[in-house]
Amino acid sequence: MRLIAENLGGERGGEPVFSAVGFALESGQALIVTGPNGSGKSTLLRIIAGLLPAAEGRAVIEDGGDEFPSVASACHYLGHQNAMKTVLSVTENLRFWRDFNGEGVLGVEEALETVGLGGIGHLPFGYLSTGQRRRAAIAKLLVSDRPLWLLDEPTAGLDKASERRFAGLMSRYCAGGGIIVAATHLPLGLDGARELRMGD
Ligand SMILES: Nc1ncnc2c1ncn2[C@@H]1O[C@H](COP(=O)(O)OP(=O)(O)OP(=O)(O)O)[C@@H](O)[C@H]1O
């Protein structure tokens, strides 16, 4: 499987933000998107995910088969917001996403253990600390299988131990054939990742 971005251009509020962005990622490869505030990293991720229209160009999945014919069907998108309901428990939130996106290799409890949140699934999501919320949102990536992760500042709010744990998780995901595109200001510890610098 391959993710191809061809001559992508993005605009916000009718103003161009970037143009002529192109890359190709094979299964197992990762791309780190860097650049100053406002250079268009989030806009690029949202265009790739299909959440915003491209001003020009396109992003496509090749060889995704019947299961993953499009980027939208192939990706998990983790944005700045965690996309969890504060009044539902962590477990209820993750069950919702598993039912919505389809079952994955890991169950809800296993996914919570993997991000170091074992035993707190019963708590309302709104009770969690900022870093715990991010870790629960990362667990969302694990309860349904998708071959492409689009991650916007995934480690924002994480402590050092959680950063290291997430780096290991991303490495294992790529080793298993996953593709990652991650916008970040912080080093992600993802060996061998390519870099796309926006705003130059
Ligand atoms: N809804 C919107 N309407 C108009 N302009 C917007 C909108 N959302 C973002 N922008 C503008 O688009 C540009 C790119 O924003 P974007 O969030 O993609 O940048 P970024 O590189 O992700 O920034 P950061 O590093 O601060 O997260 C900015 O100039 C921003 O002000």
The ligand as an ORCA input file, in Angstrom:
! r2SCAN-3c Opt
* xyz 0 1
  N     -10.697     28.362      9.731
  C      -9.764     29.188      9.278
  N     -10.080     30.308      8.587
  C      -9.118     31.124      8.107
  N      -7.801     30.905      8.284
  C      -7.432     29.814      8.970
  C      -8.387     28.904      9.509
  N      -7.723     27.916     10.130
  C      -6.408     28.193      9.991
  N      -6.229     29.337      9.290
  C      -4.943     29.935      8.907
  O      -4.256     28.993      8.085
  C      -2.860     29.090      8.303
  C      -2.306     27.708      8.548
  O      -2.792     27.221      9.798
  P      -2.408     25.764     10.336
  O      -3.208     25.541     11.571
  O      -2.534     24.781      9.232
  O      -0.837     25.952     10.692
  P       0.141     25.025     11.516
  O       1.431     24.942     10.732
  O      -0.509     23.731     11.843
  O       0.365     25.892     12.832
  P       0.771     25.500     14.352
  O       2.229     25.118     14.340
  O       0.526     26.770     15.102
  O      -0.141     24.379     14.814
  C      -2.672     30.075      9.458
  O      -2.297     31.325      8.925
  C      -4.029     30.155     10.089
  O      -4.280     31.420     10.661
*
